[in-house]
C-alpha cells in the first residue's frame, strides 16, 4: 500500500501533538473539551482536545495524542489544523470524507478518518457539557446501530 505525500508529511511531522494540562487540570477547565475514541478492530486510540476562547466562541487551539498507524496520526494532525479558528458548529461540520480526500487515504485506512471525526464531535460535546450548552445527538453521520431485539 502506497501512502501519499500528505499522509507521510503529517506522520513524520505531526502538528499540535500534546495536551492542555494533566487530566485532573483539564477536567476542571471549562475552556477545554476532550474527545477520546478508539477503534477495536485495529487498536487505534485517539485523544483530541480543543481550547475555546470563551469570549468569541472560536476554537483557538487544538491538540492530539494518538496511538495508532500513520494514517491515524495524519488524520489527527490534520483535524487539529482544521479546527483552529472555527466555531463549534463549523468544527462539528468537518467530515471524515473531507479528511480522506485531503490526505488521499487508501480505502483500508478510511476508518482512521472516522476516528478523527468522532474525536472532534466528542471534544465539542465535552466542551458543551462542561459549559451547560445543549448537546445535539443527531449530528452523527454514521449508520445507527441495530436495535437489540
C-alpha positions as CSV (number, residue, x, y, z in Angstrom):
1,X,0.0,0.0,0.0
2,X,1.5,3.3,-1.1
3,X,0.9,6.4,1.1
4,X,0.5,9.8,-0.4
5,X,2.8,12.7,0.4
6,X,0.3,14.5,2.7
7,X,0.0,11.4,4.9
8,X,3.7,11.0,5.1
9,X,4.2,14.7,5.9
10,X,1.7,14.6,8.8
11,X,3.1,11.3,10.1
12,X,6.7,12.4,10.0
13,X,5.9,16.0,11.2
14,X,2.7,15.8,13.1
15,X,1.2,19.1,14.2
16,X,-0.2,20.0,17.6
17,X,0.8,16.9,19.5
18,X,0.2,17.2,23.2
19,X,-2.2,18.3,25.9
20,X,-3.5,21.4,27.6
21,X,-2.6,20.0,31.0
22,X,-2.9,17.0,33.2
23,X,-6.2,15.0,33.1
24,X,-7.1,16.5,36.5
25,X,-6.5,20.0,35.3
26,X,-8.4,19.5,32.1
27,X,-11.4,18.1,33.9
28,X,-11.6,21.4,35.8
29,X,-11.1,23.7,32.8
30,X,-14.3,24.9,31.1
31,X,-12.4,26.2,28.1
32,X,-11.1,22.8,27.1
33,X,-13.1,19.9,25.6
34,X,-11.7,16.4,25.3
35,X,-12.7,13.6,22.9
36,X,-11.3,10.1,23.5
37,X,-12.2,7.5,20.9
38,X,-10.9,4.1,19.8
39,X,-11.3,1.5,17.1
40,X,-11.3,-2.0,18.5
41,X,-10.8,-3.6,15.0
42,X,-7.4,-2.0,14.6
43,X,-6.3,-0.9,18.1
44,X,-6.0,2.8,17.2
45,X,-6.8,5.2,20.1
46,X,-7.1,9.0,19.6
47,X,-7.5,11.8,22.1
48,X,-8.3,15.2,20.7
49,X,-8.6,18.4,22.8
50,X,-10.0,21.7,21.8
51,X,-9.4,25.0,23.6
52,X,-12.2,27.5,23.1
53,X,-12.0,31.3,23.5
54,X,-14.9,31.8,25.8
55,X,-15.4,35.4,24.7
56,X,-15.6,34.7,20.9
57,X,-16.7,31.0,20.9
58,X,-13.9,30.2,18.5
59,X,-11.6,27.2,18.8
60,X,-8.3,28.9,19.4
61,X,-6.2,25.8,19.7
62,X,-6.3,22.0,19.3
63,X,-4.0,19.2,20.5
64,X,-4.0,15.5,20.0
65,X,-2.4,12.3,21.2
66,X,-2.7,9.1,19.1
67,X,-1.7,5.5,19.5
68,X,-2.1,4.1,16.0
69,X,-0.9,3.8,12.5
70,X,0.5,6.6,10.3
71,X,-2.9,7.2,8.8
72,X,-4.5,7.7,12.2
73,X,-1.7,10.1,13.3
74,X,-2.0,12.0,10.0
75,X,-5.8,12.2,10.4
76,X,-5.5,13.6,13.9
77,X,-2.8,16.1,12.9
78,X,-4.9,17.4,10.0
79,X,-8.0,17.6,12.2
80,X,-6.2,19.9,14.7
81,X,-5.1,22.2,12.0
82,X,-8.5,22.5,10.5
83,X,-10.2,23.1,13.9
84,X,-8.2,26.2,14.7
85,X,-10.2,29.4,14.2
86,X,-13.5,27.7,13.6
87,X,-16.7,28.0,15.6
88,X,-18.0,24.8,17.4
89,X,-20.6,24.4,14.7
90,X,-18.0,24.7,11.9
91,X,-15.8,22.2,13.7
92,X,-18.6,19.8,14.1
93,X,-19.2,20.1,10.3
94,X,-15.8,18.6,9.5
95,X,-16.5,15.2,7.9
96,X,-14.3,12.1,7.6
97,X,-14.8,12.2,3.8
98,X,-13.0,15.6,3.7
99,X,-10.1,14.2,5.7
100,X,-10.0,11.2,3.3
101,X,-9.9,13.5,0.3
102,X,-7.3,15.8,1.7
103,X,-4.9,13.1,2.7
104,X,-5.7,10.7,-0.1
105,X,-6.3,7.9,2.4
106,X,-6.3,4.4,0.9
107,X,-9.7,2.6,1.3
108,X,-8.4,0.3,4.0
109,X,-7.5,3.3,6.1
110,X,-10.8,5.2,5.9
111,X,-11.6,4.1,9.5
112,X,-8.8,6.4,10.7
113,X,-10.6,9.5,9.3
114,X,-13.8,8.3,11.0
115,X,-11.9,8.2,14.3
116,X,-10.8,11.8,13.7
117,X,-14.4,12.9,13.0
118,X,-15.6,11.1,16.1
119,X,-12.9,12.6,18.3
120,X,-13.9,16.1,17.0
121,X,-17.5,15.5,17.9
122,X,-16.6,14.1,21.3
123,X,-14.4,17.0,22.2
124,X,-17.1,19.5,21.1
125,X,-19.7,17.6,23.1
126,X,-17.4,17.5,26.2
127,X,-16.9,21.3,25.9
128,X,-20.6,21.9,25.6
129,X,-21.5,19.7,28.5
130,X,-18.9,21.5,30.7
131,X,-20.5,24.8,29.8
132,X,-24.1,23.9,30.1
133,X,-24.7,24.1,26.3
134,X,-27.2,21.5,25.0
135,X,-25.6,18.7,23.0
136,X,-27.4,17.5,19.9
137,X,-27.2,13.8,19.4
138,X,-28.4,13.8,15.8
139,X,-25.3,15.3,14.2
140,X,-23.5,12.0,13.7
141,X,-23.5,10.7,10.1
142,X,-22.6,7.1,10.8
143,X,-25.2,4.4,10.4
144,X,-27.3,3.8,13.5
145,X,-26.6,0.7,15.5
146,X,-29.1,-2.1,15.1
147,X,-31.6,-2.3,17.9
148,X,-31.4,-5.2,20.2
149,X,-34.4,-7.3,19.8
